[in-house]
Amino acid sequence: MLQVKDGDVLEKNVVEYFQGSGTMLPGLEAVLEGLEKGAVRKGTLPADKAFGDPSKAVEKTISRKEFPKDAEFEVGAKFMAKGADGKTDIVLRVDKVTDDDIVCSMLHPLADKDIDYELEVLAVTDPTPPPLPAQAVAAEDDE
């Protein structure tokens, strides 16, 4: 179970993933590292270990024209926007204001939230490695 500290439940499902694939929250993947079947863990991921360290966020320069006409800009102000896919919510945090542009950090909407977790490892498998590329197989045959 994943839950915003003192807030909404984010996930309460069985999840299958590959350790090291980058599909799990970084802090949670660190908690899971090396655990065996049956291991149970409960704790809190600090915000920078859950949905990313805001100091390492991608910056984007956006024309003032892209914002609502009545928008007021000051460093630290936040705006909700849609990601490149048009569906995913992102937060634009104002980092710098110029006459023509606004420099923003693109953040996950929960980037400043601590996340509580409760987990149990149901199974651990050692996946079969992918087949060697054809070039590698040919090189081995030549030896």
NUFIDO-147180 format. One record per residue: residue number from 1; residue in three letters; chain; x, y, z of N, C-alpha, C, O in turn. Coordinates in Angstrom, 2 decimals. Layout:
+-----+-----+---+---------+---------+---------+---------+---------+---------+---------+---------+---------+---------+---------+---------+
:   k :   r : c :     n.u :     n.v :     n.w :    ca.u :    ca.v :    ca.w :     c.u :     c.v :     c.w :     o.u :     o.v :     o.w :
+-----+-----+---+---------+---------+---------+---------+---------+---------+---------+---------+---------+---------+---------+---------+
: NUM : ALA : A :       X :       Y :       Z :       X :       Y :       Z :       X :       Y :       Z :       X :       Y :       Z :
...
+-----+-----+---+---------+---------+---------+---------+---------+---------+---------+---------+---------+---------+---------+---------+
end
This chain:
+-----+-----+---+---------+---------+---------+---------+---------+---------+---------+---------+---------+---------+---------+---------+
:   k :   r : c :     n.u :     n.v :     n.w :    ca.u :    ca.v :    ca.w :     c.u :     c.v :     c.w :     o.u :     o.v :     o.w :
+-----+-----+---+---------+---------+---------+---------+---------+---------+---------+---------+---------+---------+---------+---------+
:   1 : MET : A :    0.84 :   -1.17 :    0.00 :    0.00 :    0.00 :    0.00 :    0.89 :    1.24 :    0.00 :    1.87 :    1.31 :    0.74 :
:   2 : LEU : A :    0.54 :    2.20 :   -0.83 :    1.21 :    3.50 :   -0.85 :    0.17 :    4.56 :   -0.54 :   -0.93 :    4.54 :   -1.09 :
:   3 : GLN : A :    0.53 :    5.49 :    0.33 :   -0.40 :    6.52 :    0.74 :    0.35 :    7.81 :    1.00 :    1.43 :    7.81 :    1.60 :
:   4 : VAL : A :   -0.22 :    8.93 :    0.54 :    0.35 :   10.22 :    0.89 :    0.25 :   10.33 :    2.40 :   -0.80 :   10.04 :    2.98 :
:   5 : LYS : A :    1.33 :   10.75 :    3.06 :    1.32 :   10.84 :    4.52 :    0.12 :   11.65 :    4.97 :   -0.06 :   12.80 :    4.58 :
:   6 : ASP : A :   -0.71 :   11.03 :    5.80 :   -1.95 :   11.65 :    6.31 :   -2.88 :   12.07 :    5.18 :   -3.60 :   13.07 :    5.31 :
:   7 : GLY : A :   -2.88 :   11.30 :    4.07 :   -3.72 :   11.69 :    2.93 :   -4.25 :   10.50 :    2.16 :   -4.50 :    9.43 :    2.71 :
:   8 : ASP : A :   -4.42 :   10.71 :    0.86 :   -5.04 :    9.74 :   -0.03 :   -4.18 :    8.49 :   -0.24 :   -2.96 :    8.56 :   -0.28 :
:   9 : VAL : A :   -4.87 :    7.35 :   -0.38 :   -4.22 :    6.11 :   -0.76 :   -3.90 :    6.20 :   -2.25 :   -4.78 :    6.53 :   -3.05 :
:  10 : LEU : A :   -2.66 :    5.93 :   -2.63 :   -2.24 :    6.01 :   -4.02 :   -2.34 :    4.67 :   -4.72 :   -2.71 :    4.59 :   -5.89 :
:  11 : GLU : A :   -2.02 :    3.60 :   -3.99 :   -2.03 :    2.28 :   -4.60 :   -2.22 :    1.24 :   -3.51 :   -1.65 :    1.34 :   -2.42 :
:  12 : LYS : A :   -3.05 :    0.24 :   -3.82 :   -3.30 :   -0.84 :   -2.87 :   -3.47 :   -2.12 :   -3.68 :   -4.47 :   -2.82 :   -3.55 :
:  13 : ASN : A :   -2.48 :   -2.43 :   -4.50 :   -2.53 :   -3.56 :   -5.41 :   -1.26 :   -4.39 :   -5.31 :   -0.25 :   -3.95 :   -4.77 :
:  14 : VAL : A :   -1.34 :   -5.60 :   -5.85 :   -0.15 :   -6.41 :   -6.03 :    0.55 :   -5.85 :   -7.26 :   -0.07 :   -5.63 :   -8.30 :
:  15 : VAL : A :    1.86 :   -5.62 :   -7.14 :    2.63 :   -5.03 :   -8.23 :    3.79 :   -5.96 :   -8.56 :    4.52 :   -6.40 :   -7.67 :
:  16 : GLU : A :    3.96 :   -6.25 :   -9.85 :    5.11 :   -7.02 :  -10.31 :    6.06 :   -6.04 :  -10.98 :    5.65 :   -5.23 :  -11.81 :
:  17 : TYR : A :    7.34 :   -6.14 :  -10.63 :    8.32 :   -5.25 :  -11.25 :    9.68 :   -5.94 :  -11.26 :    9.88 :   -6.95 :  -10.59 :
:  18 : PHE : A :   10.60 :   -5.38 :  -12.01 :   11.97 :   -5.88 :  -12.08 :   12.87 :   -4.91 :  -11.33 :   12.91 :   -3.72 :  -11.64 :
:  19 : GLN : A :   13.60 :   -5.41 :  -10.34 :   14.50 :   -4.58 :   -9.55 :   15.52 :   -3.91 :  -10.47 :   16.14 :   -4.57 :  -11.30 :
:  20 : GLY : A :   15.67 :   -2.61 :  -10.31 :   16.64 :   -1.87 :  -11.11 :   16.11 :   -1.35 :  -12.43 :   16.85 :   -0.71 :  -13.17 :
:  21 : SER : A :   14.83 :   -1.61 :  -12.73 :   14.28 :   -1.19 :  -14.02 :   13.86 :    0.28 :  -14.04 :   13.63 :    0.84 :  -15.11 :
:  22 : GLY : A :   13.76 :    0.90 :  -12.86 :   13.37 :    2.31 :  -12.81 :   11.87 :    2.53 :  -12.86 :   11.43 :    3.67 :  -13.02 :
:  23 : THR : A :   11.08 :    1.47 :  -12.73 :    9.62 :    1.63 :  -12.79 :    9.00 :    1.79 :  -11.40 :    7.81 :    2.06 :  -11.29 :
:  24 : MET : A :    9.80 :    1.64 :  -10.37 :    9.33 :    1.75 :   -8.99 :    9.85 :    3.08 :   -8.44 :   10.87 :    3.58 :   -8.90 :
:  25 : LEU : A :    9.16 :    3.64 :   -7.45 :    9.68 :    4.84 :   -6.79 :   11.10 :    4.55 :   -6.31 :   11.34 :    3.49 :   -5.72 :
:  26 : PRO : A :   12.05 :    5.46 :   -6.54 :   13.44 :    5.19 :   -6.18 :   13.63 :    4.76 :   -4.72 :   14.36 :    3.81 :   -4.45 :
:  27 : GLY : A :   12.99 :    5.45 :   -3.81 :   13.14 :    5.10 :   -2.40 :   12.55 :    3.74 :   -2.07 :   13.09 :    3.02 :   -1.23 :
:  28 : LEU : A :   11.45 :    3.40 :   -2.71 :   10.81 :    2.11 :   -2.46 :   11.65 :    0.97 :   -3.04 :   11.75 :   -0.10 :   -2.45 :
:  29 : GLU : A :   12.25 :    1.22 :   -4.20 :   13.13 :    0.22 :   -4.78 :   14.32 :   -0.05 :   -3.85 :   14.76 :   -1.19 :   -3.72 :
:  30 : ALA : A :   14.82 :    0.98 :   -3.22 :   15.92 :    0.80 :   -2.26 :   15.47 :   -0.05 :   -1.06 :   16.23 :   -0.88 :   -0.57 :
:  31 : VAL : A :   14.23 :    0.17 :   -0.60 :   13.70 :   -0.63 :    0.51 :   13.58 :   -2.09 :    0.10 :   13.85 :   -2.98 :    0.91 :
:  32 : LEU : A :   13.19 :   -2.36 :   -1.15 :   12.97 :   -3.72 :   -1.63 :   14.27 :   -4.46 :   -1.96 :   14.27 :   -5.69 :   -2.02 :
:  33 : GLU : A :   15.34 :   -3.75 :   -2.17 :   16.62 :   -4.36 :   -2.56 :   17.02 :   -5.48 :   -1.61 :   17.16 :   -5.26 :   -0.41 :
:  34 : GLY : A :   17.19 :   -6.67 :   -2.16 :   17.69 :   -7.81 :   -1.40 :   16.68 :   -8.54 :   -0.53 :   17.04 :   -9.50 :    0.15 :
:  35 : LEU : A :   15.42 :   -8.10 :   -0.52 :   14.43 :   -8.77 :    0.32 :   14.05 :  -10.13 :   -0.26 :   14.08 :  -10.33 :   -1.47 :
:  36 : GLU : A :   13.71 :  -11.04 :    0.61 :   13.29 :  -12.39 :    0.23 :   11.77 :  -12.51 :    0.35 :   11.12 :  -11.67 :    0.98 :
:  37 : LYS : A :   11.22 :  -13.55 :   -0.24 :    9.79 :  -13.84 :   -0.15 :    9.37 :  -13.85 :    1.32 :   10.05 :  -14.42 :    2.18 :
:  38 : GLY : A :    8.24 :  -13.20 :    1.60 :    7.70 :  -13.14 :    2.95 :    8.14 :  -11.92 :    3.75 :    7.58 :  -11.65 :    4.81 :
:  39 : ALA : A :    9.13 :  -11.18 :    3.26 :    9.60 :   -9.98 :    3.98 :    8.48 :   -8.95 :    4.01 :    7.77 :   -8.75 :    3.03 :
:  40 : VAL : A :    8.34 :   -8.29 :    5.14 :    7.33 :   -7.26 :    5.33 :    8.04 :   -5.99 :    5.77 :    8.91 :   -6.02 :    6.64 :
:  41 : ARG : A :    7.67 :   -4.87 :    5.17 :    8.27 :   -3.59 :    5.54 :    7.17 :   -2.53 :    5.63 :    6.18 :   -2.57 :    4.89 :
:  42 : LYS : A :    7.37 :   -1.58 :    6.54 :    6.44 :   -0.46 :    6.72 :    7.29 :    0.75 :    7.06 :    8.23 :    0.66 :    7.85 :
:  43 : GLY : A :    6.96 :    1.90 :    6.47 :    7.73 :    3.10 :    6.77 :    7.24 :    4.28 :    5.97 :    6.15 :    4.27 :    5.41 :
:  44 : THR : A :    8.07 :    5.30 :    5.93 :    7.74 :    6.53 :    5.21 :    8.92 :    6.90 :    4.32 :   10.07 :    6.93 :    4.75 :
:  45 : LEU : A :    8.61 :    7.17 :    3.05 :    9.62 :    7.67 :    2.12 :    9.58 :    9.19 :    2.19 :    8.52 :    9.79 :    1.98 :
:  46 : PRO : A :   10.71 :    9.84 :    2.47 :   10.71 :   11.30 :    2.40 :   10.45 :   11.74 :    0.96 :   10.78 :   11.02 :    0.02 :
:  47 : ALA : A :    9.87 :   12.88 :    0.80 :    9.45 :   13.37 :   -0.52 :   10.53 :   13.23 :   -1.58 :   10.24 :   12.81 :   -2.70 :
:  48 : ASP : A :   11.77 :   13.57 :   -1.26 :   12.82 :   13.54 :   -2.29 :   13.21 :   12.11 :   -2.69 :   13.88 :   11.93 :   -3.71 :
:  49 : LYS : A :   12.80 :   11.10 :   -1.92 :   13.08 :    9.71 :   -2.27 :   11.86 :    9.04 :   -2.92 :   11.95 :    7.91 :   -3.40 :
:  50 : ALA : A :   10.75 :    9.73 :   -2.93 :    9.52 :    9.15 :   -3.48 :    9.34 :    9.57 :   -4.94 :    9.60 :    8.78 :   -5.85 :
:  51 : PHE : A :    8.90 :   10.77 :   -5.16 :    8.59 :   11.22 :   -6.52 :    9.63 :   12.16 :   -7.09 :    9.35 :   12.92 :   -8.02 :
:  52 : GLY : A :   10.83 :   12.11 :   -6.54 :   11.93 :   12.85 :   -7.13 :   12.35 :   14.06 :   -6.34 :   11.53 :   14.74 :   -5.71 :
:  53 : ASP : A :   13.62 :   14.33 :   -6.37 :   14.21 :   15.47 :   -5.70 :   13.93 :   16.72 :   -6.54 :   14.46 :   16.84 :   -7.64 :
:  54 : PRO : A :   13.11 :   17.65 :   -6.03 :   12.78 :   18.85 :   -6.82 :   14.00 :   19.65 :   -7.25 :   13.92 :   20.39 :   -8.24 :
:  55 : SER : A :   15.12 :   19.54 :   -6.53 :   16.31 :   20.30 :   -6.93 :   16.94 :   19.71 :   -8.19 :   17.79 :   20.36 :   -8.81 :
:  56 : LYS : A :   16.54 :   18.51 :   -8.58 :   17.07 :   17.88 :   -9.79 :   16.03 :   17.82 :  -10.91 :   16.19 :   17.08 :  -11.88 :
:  57 : ALA : A :   14.97 :   18.60 :  -10.78 :   13.90 :   18.60 :  -11.77 :   14.36 :   19.22 :  -13.09 :   15.26 :   20.05 :  -13.12 :
:  58 : VAL : A :   13.73 :   18.80 :  -14.17 :   14.00 :   19.35 :  -15.49 :   13.45 :   20.76 :  -15.55 :   12.32 :   21.02 :  -15.14 :
:  59 : GLU : A :   14.26 :   21.68 :  -16.05 :   13.80 :   23.06 :  -16.23 :   13.34 :   23.28 :  -17.65 :   13.86 :   22.68 :  -18.60 :
:  60 : LYS : A :   12.35 :   24.14 :  -17.78 :   11.82 :   24.47 :  -19.10 :   11.54 :   25.97 :  -19.14 :   10.98 :   26.53 :  -18.19 :
:  61 : THR : A :   11.93 :   26.60 :  -20.24 :   11.63 :   28.01 :  -20.44 :   10.36 :   28.11 :  -21.26 :   10.26 :   27.54 :  -22.35 :
:  62 : ILE : A :    9.37 :   28.83 :  -20.72 :    8.05 :   28.93 :  -21.34 :    7.71 :   30.40 :  -21.55 :    7.91 :   31.23 :  -20.66 :
:  63 : SER : A :    7.20 :   30.69 :  -22.72 :    6.79 :   32.06 :  -23.02 :    5.64 :   32.47 :  -22.10 :    4.77 :   31.66 :  -21.78 :
:  64 : ARG : A :    5.65 :   33.74 :  -21.68 :    4.56 :   34.27 :  -20.85 :    3.21 :   34.08 :  -21.55 :    2.18 :   33.93 :  -20.89 :
:  65 : LYS : A :    3.22 :   34.08 :  -22.89 :    1.99 :   33.95 :  -23.66 :    1.30 :   32.61 :  -23.44 :    0.10 :   32.48 :  -23.69 :
:  66 : GLU : A :    2.05 :   31.60 :  -22.97 :    1.49 :   30.26 :  -22.74 :    0.69 :   30.20 :  -21.44 :   -0.06 :   29.24 :  -21.23 :
:  67 : PHE : A :    0.84 :   31.18 :  -20.59 :    0.14 :   31.21 :  -19.30 :   -1.12 :   32.06 :  -19.42 :   -1.23 :   32.87 :  -20.34 :
:  68 : PRO : A :   -2.07 :   31.88 :  -18.51 :   -3.26 :   32.75 :  -18.51 :   -2.85 :   34.22 :  -18.39 :   -1.88 :   34.55 :  -17.71 :
:  69 : LYS : A :   -3.61 :   35.09 :  -19.03 :   -3.28 :   36.52 :  -19.04 :   -3.21 :   37.12 :  -17.64 :   -2.41 :   38.03 :  -17.40 :
:  70 : ASP : A :   -4.03 :   36.63 :  -16.72 :   -4.06 :   37.20 :  -15.38 :   -3.08 :   36.51 :  -14.40 :   -3.10 :   36.79 :  -13.21 :
:  71 : ALA : A :   -2.23 :   35.62 :  -14.93 :   -1.27 :   34.91 :  -14.06 :   -0.28 :   35.88 :  -13.44 :    0.22 :   36.79 :  -14.10 :
:  72 : GLU : A :   -0.02 :   35.67 :  -12.16 :    0.96 :   36.48 :  -11.46 :    2.18 :   35.60 :  -11.21 :    2.07 :   34.50 :  -10.69 :
:  73 : PHE : A :    3.34 :   36.11 :  -11.59 :    4.56 :   35.32 :  -11.52 :    5.48 :   35.82 :  -10.42 :    5.84 :   36.99 :  -10.37 :
:  74 : GLU : A :    5.85 :   34.90 :   -9.55 :    6.89 :   35.18 :   -8.57 :    7.61 :   33.85 :   -8.35 :    7.02 :   32.78 :   -8.47 :
:  75 : VAL : A :    8.88 :   33.93 :   -8.04 :    9.68 :   32.73 :   -7.83 :    9.02 :   31.89 :   -6.73 :    8.68 :   32.40 :   -5.66 :
:  76 : GLY : A :    8.85 :   30.61 :   -7.02 :    8.22 :   29.69 :   -6.09 :    6.76 :   29.43 :   -6.36 :    6.20 :   28.45 :   -5.86 :
:  77 : ALA : A :    6.12 :   30.29 :   -7.16 :    4.71 :   30.08 :   -7.50 :    4.58 :   28.78 :   -8.30 :    5.51 :   28.39 :   -9.01 :
:  78 : LYS : A :    3.44 :   28.12 :   -8.17 :    3.22 :   26.85 :   -8.86 :    1.96 :   26.92 :   -9.72 :    0.96 :   27.52 :   -9.35 :
:  79 : PHE : A :    2.07 :   26.27 :  -10.88 :    0.95 :   26.17 :  -11.81 :    0.76 :   24.71 :  -12.19 :    1.74 :   23.99 :  -12.36 :
:  80 : MET : A :   -0.48 :   24.26 :  -12.31 :   -0.75 :   22.90 :  -12.80 :   -0.81 :   22.96 :  -14.32 :   -1.31 :   23.91 :  -14.90 :
:  81 : ALA : A :   -0.28 :   21.90 :  -14.95 :   -0.28 :   21.82 :  -16.41 :   -0.39 :   20.35 :  -16.80 :   -0.33 :   19.46 :  -15.96 :
:  82 : LYS : A :   -0.56 :   20.12 :  -18.08 :   -0.57 :   18.76 :  -18.63 :    0.79 :   18.49 :  -19.25 :    1.41 :   19.37 :  -19.84 :
:  83 : GLY : A :    1.25 :   17.25 :  -19.11 :    2.52 :   16.84 :  -19.69 :    2.41 :   16.75 :  -21.20 :    1.36 :   17.05 :  -21.77 :
:  84 : ALA : A :    3.49 :   16.35 :  -21.84 :    3.56 :   16.26 :  -23.30 :    2.50 :   15.33 :  -23.87 :    2.07 :   15.50 :  -25.01 :
:  85 : ASP : A :    2.08 :   14.32 :  -23.08 :    1.06 :   13.38 :  -23.56 :   -0.35 :   13.96 :  -23.48 :   -1.30 :   13.34 :  -23.97 :
:  86 : GLY : A :   -0.49 :   15.13 :  -22.86 :   -1.80 :   15.77 :  -22.75 :   -2.67 :   15.18 :  -21.66 :   -3.80 :   15.64 :  -21.47 :
:  87 : LYS : A :   -2.19 :   14.20 :  -20.94 :   -3.00 :   13.53 :  -19.91 :   -2.39 :   13.65 :  -18.51 :   -3.11 :   13.83 :  -17.53 :
:  88 : THR : A :   -1.09 :   13.55 :  -18.44 :   -0.40 :   13.51 :  -17.15 :   -0.31 :   14.91 :  -16.55 :    0.11 :   15.85 :  -17.22 :
:  89 : ASP : A :   -0.70 :   15.04 :  -15.28 :   -0.58 :   16.31 :  -14.59 :    0.87 :   16.53 :  -14.16 :    1.54 :   15.60 :  -13.70 :
:  90 : ILE : A :    1.34 :   17.75 :  -14.33 :    2.65 :   18.14 :  -13.83 :    2.51 :   19.49 :  -13.14 :    1.57 :   20.24 :  -13.39 :
:  91 : VAL : A :    3.44 :   19.78 :  -12.28 :    3.48 :   21.07 :  -11.60 :    4.63 :   21.86 :  -12.21 :    5.74 :   21.35 :  -12.35 :
:  92 : LEU : A :    4.34 :   23.10 :  -12.57 :    5.38 :   24.02 :  -13.04 :    5.68 :   24.97 :  -11.89 :    4.84 :   25.77 :  -11.50 :
:  93 : ARG : A :    6.89 :   24.87 :  -11.35 :    7.31 :   25.76 :  -10.27 :    8.15 :   26.86 :  -10.88 :    9.15 :   26.58 :  -11.55 :
:  94 : VAL : A :    7.77 :   28.10 :  -10.66 :    8.48 :   29.24 :  -11.23 :    9.83 :   29.40 :  -10.53 :    9.91 :   29.56 :   -9.31 :
:  95 : ASP : A :   10.90 :   29.36 :  -11.35 :   12.26 :   29.52 :  -10.82 :   12.86 :   30.87 :  -11.18 :   13.70 :   31.40 :  -10.44 :
:  96 : LYS : A :   12.44 :   31.44 :  -12.32 :   13.00 :   32.72 :  -12.78 :   11.96 :   33.38 :  -13.68 :   11.27 :   32.72 :  -14.45 :
:  97 : VAL : A :   11.86 :   34.70 :  -13.57 :   10.91 :   35.48 :  -14.36 :   11.67 :   36.53 :  -15.15 :   12.46 :   37.29 :  -14.60 :
:  98 : THR : A :   11.42 :   36.57 :  -16.48 :   12.00 :   37.62 :  -17.33 :   10.84 :   38.35 :  -18.00 :    9.68 :   37.99 :  -17.80 :
:  99 : ASP : A :   11.15 :   39.36 :  -18.79 :   10.10 :   40.12 :  -19.47 :    9.29 :   39.24 :  -20.42 :    8.08 :   39.43 :  -20.55 :
: 100 : ASP : A :    9.95 :   38.29 :  -21.10 :    9.27 :   37.49 :  -22.11 :    8.99 :   36.04 :  -21.69 :    8.05 :   35.42 :  -22.19 :
: 101 : ASP : A :    9.79 :   35.52 :  -20.78 :    9.72 :   34.10 :  -20.47 :    9.65 :   33.82 :  -18.98 :   10.00 :   34.66 :  -18.15 :
: 102 : ILE : A :    9.18 :   32.61 :  -18.68 :    9.16 :   32.10 :  -17.32 :    9.97 :   30.81 :  -17.32 :    9.69 :   29.90 :  -18.11 :
: 103 : VAL : A :   10.97 :   30.71 :  -16.46 :   11.76 :   29.48 :  -16.34 :   11.13 :   28.68 :  -15.20 :   11.05 :   29.15 :  -14.06 :
: 104 : CYS : A :   10.70 :   27.46 :  -15.53 :    9.99 :   26.62 :  -14.56 :   10.68 :   25.27 :  -14.39 :   11.30 :   24.76 :  -15.32 :
: 105 : SER : A :   10.57 :   24.72 :  -13.19 :   10.95 :   23.33 :  -12.95 :    9.69 :   22.50 :  -13.13 :    8.62 :   22.87 :  -12.65 :
: 106 : MET : A :    9.84 :   21.37 :  -13.83 :    8.70 :   20.48 :  -14.06 :    8.73 :   19.40 :  -12.99 :    9.67 :   18.61 :  -12.93 :
: 107 : LEU : A :    7.69 :   19.37 :  -12.14 :    7.65 :   18.49 :  -10.99 :    6.46 :   17.54 :  -11.03 :    5.43 :   17.85 :  -11.62 :
: 108 : HIS : A :    6.61 :   16.39 :  -10.42 :    5.49 :   15.48 :  -10.21 :    4.54 :   16.16 :   -9.22 :    5.00 :   16.85 :   -8.32 :
: 109 : PRO : A :    3.23 :   16.00 :   -9.37 :    2.29 :   16.65 :   -8.44 :    2.50 :   16.28 :   -6.97 :    2.08 :   17.02 :   -6.09 :
: 110 : LEU : A :    3.13 :   15.14 :   -6.70 :    3.38 :   14.73 :   -5.32 :    4.84 :   14.90 :   -4.91 :    5.28 :   14.31 :   -3.92 :
: 111 : ALA : A :    5.59 :   15.69 :   -5.66 :    7.04 :   15.82 :   -5.42 :    7.37 :   16.35 :   -4.03 :    8.46 :   16.09 :   -3.52 :
: 112 : ASP : A :    6.47 :   17.07 :   -3.41 :    6.75 :   17.62 :   -2.08 :    6.03 :   16.88 :   -0.96 :    5.90 :   17.39 :    0.15 :
: 113 : LYS : A :    5.55 :   15.66 :   -1.26 :    4.79 :   14.88 :   -0.27 :    5.59 :   13.67 :    0.20 :    6.20 :   12.97 :   -0.61 :
: 114 : ASP : A :    5.57 :   13.41 :    1.50 :    6.12 :   12.17 :    2.04 :    5.10 :   11.07 :    1.76 :    3.90 :   11.31 :    1.74 :
: 115 : ILE : A :    5.60 :    9.85 :    1.53 :    4.74 :    8.73 :    1.17 :    4.92 :    7.60 :    2.18 :    6.04 :    7.12 :    2.38 :
: 116 : ASP : A :    3.82 :    7.17 :    2.80 :    3.84 :    6.01 :    3.69 :    3.70 :    4.76 :    2.84 :    2.99 :    4.75 :    1.84 :
: 117 : TYR : A :    4.38 :    3.70 :    3.26 :    4.27 :    2.43 :    2.54 :    4.14 :    1.27 :    3.52 :    4.69 :    1.31 :    4.63 :
: 118 : GLU : A :    3.41 :    0.25 :    3.09 :    3.35 :   -1.04 :    3.76 :    3.47 :   -2.06 :    2.64 :    2.70 :   -2.00 :    1.67 :
: 119 : LEU : A :    4.42 :   -2.98 :    2.74 :    4.60 :   -3.94 :    1.66 :    4.98 :   -5.31 :    2.18 :    5.53 :   -5.46 :    3.27 :
: 120 : GLU : A :    4.66 :   -6.30 :    1.37 :    5.05 :   -7.68 :    1.62 :    5.54 :   -8.25 :    0.30 :    4.88 :   -8.09 :   -0.73 :
: 121 : VAL : A :    6.69 :   -8.90 :    0.34 :    7.23 :   -9.53 :   -0.86 :    6.54 :  -10.88 :   -1.01 :    6.69 :  -11.77 :   -0.17 :
: 122 : LEU : A :    5.77 :  -11.04 :   -2.09 :    5.03 :  -12.27 :   -2.32 :    5.85 :  -13.32 :   -3.05 :    5.65 :  -14.52 :   -2.85 :
: 123 : ALA : A :    6.76 :  -12.88 :   -3.89 :    7.59 :  -13.81 :   -4.65 :    8.83 :  -13.09 :   -5.15 :    8.82 :  -11.88 :   -5.37 :
: 124 : VAL : A :    9.90 :  -13.85 :   -5.33 :   11.13 :  -13.33 :   -5.92 :   11.55 :  -14.34 :   -6.97 :   11.67 :  -15.53 :   -6.69 :
: 125 : THR : A :   11.76 :  -13.87 :   -8.18 :   12.20 :  -14.76 :   -9.25 :   13.46 :  -14.21 :   -9.88 :   13.76 :  -13.02 :   -9.77 :
: 126 : ASP : A :   14.19 :  -15.07 :  -10.52 :   15.39 :  -14.68 :  -11.24 :   15.05 :  -14.80 :  -12.72 :   15.10 :  -15.90 :  -13.27 :
: 127 : PRO : A :   14.70 :  -13.71 :  -13.36 :   14.27 :  -13.81 :  -14.76 :   15.38 :  -14.31 :  -15.67 :   16.56 :  -14.05 :  -15.44 :
: 128 : THR : A :   14.98 :  -15.03 :  -16.68 :   15.93 :  -15.52 :  -17.68 :   16.52 :  -14.33 :  -18.40 :   15.79 :  -13.44 :  -18.84 :
: 129 : PRO : A :   17.85 :  -14.29 :  -18.54 :   18.44 :  -13.15 :  -19.25 :   18.00 :  -13.14 :  -20.70 :   17.71 :  -14.19 :  -21.27 :
: 130 : PRO : A :   17.94 :  -11.96 :  -21.30 :   17.53 :  -11.90 :  -22.71 :   18.55 :  -12.61 :  -23.59 :   19.71 :  -12.75 :  -23.21 :
: 131 : PRO : A :   18.13 :  -13.06 :  -24.77 :   19.08 :  -13.72 :  -25.67 :   20.15 :  -12.74 :  -26.13 :   19.92 :  -11.53 :  -26.21 :
: 132 : LEU : A :   21.32 :  -13.30 :  -26.43 :   22.41 :  -12.46 :  -26.94 :   22.06 :  -11.92 :  -28.32 :   21.39 :  -12.61 :  -29.09 :
: 133 : PRO : A :   22.48 :  -10.72 :  -28.64 :   22.26 :  -10.20 :  -30.00 :   22.99 :  -11.09 :  -31.01 :   23.98 :  -11.74 :  -30.67 :
: 134 : ALA : A :   22.51 :  -11.12 :  -32.22 :   23.07 :  -11.98 :  -33.27 :   24.55 :  -11.73 :  -33.47 :   25.30 :  -12.68 :  -33.72 :
: 135 : GLN : A :   25.01 :  -10.50 :  -33.37 :   26.44 :  -10.19 :  -33.55 :   27.29 :  -10.86 :  -32.48 :   28.37 :  -11.36 :  -32.78 :
: 136 : ALA : A :   26.81 :  -10.87 :  -31.24 :   27.56 :  -11.47 :  -30.14 :   27.65 :  -12.99 :  -30.34 :   28.69 :  -13.59 :  -30.08 :
: 137 : VAL : A :   26.56 :  -13.59 :  -30.79 :   26.55 :  -15.04 :  -31.03 :   27.53 :  -15.37 :  -32.14 :   28.26 :  -16.36 :  -32.03 :
: 138 : ALA : A :   27.56 :  -14.58 :  -33.22 :   28.47 :  -14.82 :  -34.33 :   29.93 :  -14.70 :  -33.89 :   30.77 :  -15.47 :  -34.33 :
: 139 : ALA : A :   30.22 :  -13.75 :  -33.04 :   31.58 :  -13.54 :  -32.54 :   32.02 :  -14.73 :  -31.69 :   33.17 :  -15.16 :  -31.77 :
: 140 : GLU : A :   31.10 :  -15.26 :  -30.87 :   31.43 :  -16.43 :  -30.05 :   31.70 :  -17.65 :  -30.93 :   32.57 :  -18.46 :  -30.63 :
: 141 : ASP : A :   30.95 :  -17.78 :  -32.03 :   31.14 :  -18.93 :  -32.95 :   32.49 :  -18.87 :  -33.63 :   33.04 :  -19.91 :  -33.98 :
: 142 : ASP : A :   33.05 :  -17.68 :  -33.84 :   34.32 :  -17.51 :  -34.52 :   35.50 :  -17.89 :  -33.63 :   36.61 :  -18.10 :  -34.13 :
: 143 : GLU : A :   35.29 :  -17.97 :  -32.33 :   36.39 :  -18.26 :  -31.41 :   36.77 :  -19.69 :  -31.38 :   37.69 :  -20.07 :  -30.65 :
+-----+-----+---+---------+---------+---------+---------+---------+---------+---------+---------+---------+---------+---------+---------+
end
